[in-house]
């Protein structure tokens, strides 16, 4: 009962994709990237949403220009078997801070590029020479190639 009640607080629709789309429309400041699932010429288009709050954006601009960014991935642990990518940075005290969450239905190199590029463009729109000093990844071949 308690678990069902909690889901009712954040679930906007019985269809999870529609629920996420509704959330994205209600929170445009927090959405870095959104690609709804679909098909073009019988080619499956993956679902992806990138979430970065204004506070996370400020932290990324403040601490991670010339700093380290770490990317961690969790694969298929949700009911829908989506992948979760978390980008983290480090503040002046070397405390980990969350910068971006990406939830996606696929993990191809092309999919990583699709959300890493808007993230980079967003940072460059604030600081023209924004660049982290290093990018730490857990699954080097899969995650490093798009960088």
N, C-alpha and C positions, 0 to 999 in steps of 0.2 A: 504494500500500500504506500509506504513512504517513498519508495523508488518511483512508483507511478506518479505520485504527487510532484516530485521534483522534476520529472520529465515534462509534466504539464506546464511548469513555470517557464521553460525555455523552448519547448517545441511549439512552433507556430503553425504547423500543418502535419497531417499524418504521414505525408510523403516527405522524407528527409531532404531531398533535393529542393523541393518547393519551400520547405521550412528555411533552409539555408539561403535560398534566393530572397525570400521575404526579409530575413534578417539583414542581408547585404543591402537591400533597398532602404531599410530603416536606419542603417548605420553607415552612411557613405564615407564619413570621416575616418572610420576604422578599417575600411576595405582598401588594401593596397592593390589587389588584383583579383578579378573574378571572371571565371570562364565556366559557363553552365554546360552541363553534359548535353551532347547532341550528336547529330550525324550530318555530314555534308558529302554528297555523292557516295553514299554507303560507307564512308570512312568515319569511324567512331571518334568523336571529339571528347577528350577527357574532361572531367570536372576538376576545377582547381579554385580555391579561394585563399587569398593571402590577407592576413589580418595584422595591422599595425596601428595602434592607437597613436594619437598625437603625442602623448607622453613618451611612448616607445620611440617615435621618430626623433623627438628632441634628444633623447638619450643616445640614439645612434649617431646623431650629428655631433653631440658634445664629446662622447667618450670614444667613439670608434673611428673617427678620422685620425689616421696614423696609429690606430690601436688594433687589437686583435678581435676578430669575429670568429665564432665557432658555430658550426652547423651540425646538428644531430638529427638523425632520422629514426622514426619508429615505423615499422612496416606492418600494415594489415592487422592491427590489434583491435580495431573497431568492428561493430557488427557488419558494416559494409566493406570491410577490408581496405579502407582508405589508408594512405600513408600520411604521416605527420612529420613535417620538417620544422625544427625550431632553430632560429638564429639567436645567438646569445653574444653579448659583449661583456666588457668588464669596466667597472667604474674606477675612480682614482684609488680605491682601497682594494682593487682586484676582486671585488665581489661580483658575481655573475648577475647580469641583468638581461631580462628577456627583451628581444628586439622585434621579432616577427614570428608569426606562426603561419605555416602553409599546410593546407589539407588538400590532398589530391588523390584522384582515383588511379593514377598511373605514375610510374617512375621511369620515364625514359629521359635520356639526355635532353631531348628537345623540350620536354615538359619543364625541366629545371631551368632552361634558358628562358622560357616564357615568363617566369615570375622573377628570376634574378635580374633580368634586364629592366623591368619597371622599377624594381627596388633601387638599382644603381642610378637610373634616371631621376628618381625622386630625390635621392641624396645629392646628386649633381645639380639639381634645380635650386637647392639651398646653398650649397658650397661648391663652386665651380671646379675646384681641385680635390673634392672629397675622394679619399682612397684609404682603405684600411692597410695597416702595415703587413698583416698576414691573415689568412683565412684558414681556419682549422676544420678539417672534415674527418668523419669516421670511416667512410667507404670511399677511399680515394679515387679509384677509376671512375666510379659512377657519379660522384659529386664534384670532383675536381675538374674534369674535362670542360664542363660548361663555363667555368670561371675563366 
